[in-house]
């Protein structure tokens, strides 16, 4: 009990500070028409009380973490033997993971027929962000290159399809690989000047690159029709059959789903390869990796190129889905959103990125009522994650091996 | 000097106005264990950095003659090219891939000896799969030699300090070098670990047919394992000889202990 007073004092000071910070926005309301000021004292009291409670809970949680306890003690709610099952090791077994994947895939295939057009539409968007997340994951989590200009490659893909389709009547299926490859070339183009940069410097240059791309698109009217954008982009064709809008929504869902499967497959194979190892080594220590024979130029450029590839792919999809694109869709916020997905889901973890994308994209759709607080919510979630679960929702599991006496090797972990 | 595998001639390294190395010439012969010693800041690590391509030397030439191959100049080559040519090194301040497992650290060492590229990784054809299996197997064998196999799936940063130093050696050995450059391998080790390191260095030389060139401050280790010693001070080569000669060399003693002041 003797701890109570200083604890109370701490909370009190925090609450006071918050009241001070929020005073100008939450308490004072100036009516500029009638030149009157409305003092909303009730808000001030609410902020004070809430901060007091929050700071109390916050410190309790931090203390719990310092003692190494679980933040939420499930043993009180669930039976003991259920808790002893380690979810990660269960899913690492092929017997469990294979059927689970099949069930998941069947559910995903049935989804558009069960849910309505609106649901299908937003899930398609979320799946597109899954691909973006997995692509950026290569650059950021594996390569350790803080790339904040991802939206630029996304724009390259979208404008490739937009321009080629509206001006030259190019088909979606031809534009899809074309957009991806073009984005890849842009990735290499950006890669060359930043070969020597890392960390914050790299972040700033990539950010600048993305802004340059956006501003060019906004101002080069002959090329990109400026801020008014390109409209009437064709939806993807299905063997020459004319699809109605609801049909093409479902069609696009399946295209996106197929591309997600492809991305997961390719990205995981890249991760567990010689190149993937080199990416990680570069992230961990570029000097040492070079001394071990890793060619940093190739490793870095390939990370940029292969990351940009997926952004280009999604760009084409995006243009085909919305049938209208303009530079406003490719702002810095877009890049940050994808970064949030990775951080929230778990750096370097495929399952984590998928979950992260679904949460970040779907949550605001279902919480339409709270649209105003969207950024506040993101911010709080990210801070909470950083403090209490820095590895993300599903942290990456490193591959481990069992070496048998007869020279046989058994891989455990993912794959 | 027919069997010399590394020749440094008049190597000078300037950092702006600071001359870190001044006309240093050395040569290392096949199968030797050579030590490079000198007081702090004498330019030992700088010399290693020049040899392994971290810095191109300002003046002078460095040539290598890998066993069974012809002589070639390696100044100014990028570090990864030098590693491919068969020079591997460890670092004074441990530079492991902290968040990767011990096995993966060694597997990176095999990087330059592998071939598979992006397409191989995606399609995982027969040759890529074979190569991957082989690299896991080979890396494990290397860990066994260094007696680190019990840590195989451990993340590198969780290893005890001495084991981290050994892992650096294992990783360097994985590149299949003909010359292994060890930068203070015993730094921070306790006497027992250092004793173990002695045996290991000699064993690596004997079983792996690797020539060893090491920087070390632990004089007892240097005197026990090395066959020849180079001494540098203020960027200058001040002595060369067997451990017994170096111990008696007045110039070396002066460099380490300072000069008597004649009042």
Interface residues (C-beta under 8 A of the other chain):
Chain A: X266 X269 X270 X273 X274 X275 X276 X277 X278 X280 X281 X284 X285 X287 X288 X289 X290 X291 X292 X293 X294 X295 X296 X302 X306 X398 X399 X400 X401 X403 X407 X409
Chain B: X52 X54 X78 X79 X80 X83 X84 X88 X89 X91 X95 X96 X97 X98 X99 X100 X101 X103 X104 X107 X108 X109 X111 X112 X113 X114 X116 X117 X118 X120 X121 X122 X124 X128 X131 X132 X133 X135 X136 X137 X140 X149 X152 X153 X155 X171 X172 X174 X175
